[in-house]
């Protein structure tokens, strides 16, 4: 069994882990990423929406601020990633159209639009006719819409490929093994143990394990954030050339009370999602999920019937009780969290990488991320809820 060493170990090779590793390595820090199948789990299943406005929920003001920073960070992030790798980063700046099918759906959409405007967000309410003018293949029964020019999408599989190339070019060591345990000495994390028995020692660890956060042994139970897997099924369809473009923009629809989104890609792919179910680590695609997605999608986009069903997938979103991520200090010296992004993992990839890299480099968590410390979930034991936490900086 080998004993390896690094300045920083990143546990998890999804979008968040890879982007953080790239940011640190670009600053000359020696980084090791541990993941048995980097980029192939949740990060490759997602639809890739960058939708801080259309996905805003009542009462999530702090998360909205982070999400808006996330979408603002994407253009520069994509440009830099493409310049470094020569590969497409997958950013598509097409705007998002929220649509309502019947009168009840329209009433709910209008209430949400009123809330969005009260938050100072830019939204434009549309009649059914105006909505269908923007997307001519929408069903004639669509009664209303809301146009959001600043919500976009990303082909996340292209982003994964580019990040894998970026970490290679910046000298990141990629170990295709699962981390089974965080190694500690007293209250300090000192490294990780891999499932082949090897260890990687490092003064700084970044836990970006997504829905598998709860499976990291070696961390005291009272310090583990309450991150759980939430299953989501998703469909990928191919639009025949005769119908292209089936959609010009991302469409988020409510059809008789059910929500569905449709994300077009250049080249004719259309991504339809997503179901939500709490079934632990079950990633089977079930017939009921596929049926529900197709039922709701064809209600607003009837041409769905003519598209080839290319792929059905299920992924696991890393959810927390307040739907917000866990960022920064863990309660163990040397270990920081970058997990729990739930439905916003793709959206928050650039800003999370920036925040966590800065935290590791300087020992200071940026103010934007302070509402997302793990300590907000602690009511008993450990540090008091909301108490400031410090992270040691990289000493080179």
Secondary structure by P-SEA (a helix, b strand, c coil): cbbbbccbbbccccaaaaaaaaaaaaabbbbbbbcccccccccccccccccccccccccaaaaaaaaaaaaaacaaaaaaaaaacccccccccbbbbbbbccaaaaaaaaaaaaaaaaabbbbbbbcaaaaaaaccccccccccbbbbccccccaaaaaaaaaaaaaaaabbbbbcccccbbbbcccccccccccccbbbbbcbbbcccccccccccccccccccbbbbbbbbbbbbbbccccccccccbbbbbcccbbbbbbbcccbbbbbbbbbbcccccccccaaaaaaaaaaaaacccccccccccccbbbbbbccccccccccccccccbbbccccccccccaaaaaaaaaaaaaaccccccccccccccccccccccccccbbbbbcccc
